[in-house]
Amino acid sequence: MLVRTLSALECTKILTANRIGRLACAKDGQPYVVPFYYAHSDAHLYAFSMPGKKIEWMRANPLVSVQVDEHGQGRGWRSVVVDGRYEELPDRVGHKLQRDHAWSVLSKHPDWWEPGALKPVVAPTADTEPHIFFRILIEQVSGREASE
């Protein structure tokens, strides 16, 4: 097996070609990792979610990591890791352009809203926040590829 480092351009192509990654955040020294759907544009990963643990934790500590991988032939694989910063895009004046851009980028994919809109819990109450658009500012990216 041969392992090599991917260039920044190769990492960007993998981020653009994929839609699901693993989002890692931490609060009070405890890590938390969840799968999430995203869309890549400029230097950001855009996503959508209902309120919950990951949003609460990213609000408390905006430093996050994202891992995206692809399986190759045989035992081959490619993996990209993003170190970044959570940025919420609230439905308020001053965020309209970024929020509209997030919607535009995400809505290019069918059923883009489903993963973030579905929760295995009781229906929200009237005082619960609505859905949340957010983005991860890509501060650093690295990747590896293994082939036989």
C-alpha positions, 0 to 999 in steps of 0.5 A, a space after each residue: 500500500 502506498 500513501 501520499 499527501 494530497 495537494 490543496 487543489 486535490 483536497 478542494 476537488 474532493 470536498 466539492 465532489 462529495 456531500 456528506 462528511 463527519 463534523 467534529 466539535 467539542 465542549 468542555 473537553 468532550 469531543 462529539 462527531 456526527 455525519 452531516 450533509 454540506 455543499 462546498 463553495 468558495 472557502 466554506 462548507 455550507 449546511 443546514 440543521 435544526 437546533 440540537 446538540 451540534 449547534 449548541 456545542 458549535 455556538 459554545 466553541 466554534 472551532 471544528 473539524 470536518 472529515 470527508 472520505 472516498 473509497 477507491 479500488 480495492 483497499 484504496 481510499 482518499 481522505 480530507 480533513 478541514 480545520 475550520 470555524 463555525 459561522 451561523 447565518 441567522 435570519 436577520 439583517 446583515 446576514 441576508 446575502 450569506 444566508 441566500 448564498 447558503 440556500 442557493 448552494 445547498 438547493 442545487 442538490 436534491 433533498 438538501 434539506 432532509 438530513 438537517 430538517 429531520 430529528 428523531 424527537 417530539 415535534 418542536 414547541 412554539 418557542 423553539 428556534 426554526 432551522 439554522 443555516 451555517 457555514 464552516 470557514 475552511 482555515 486549513 485543509 489536508 488530505 491523504 490517498 492510499 492505493 495498492 
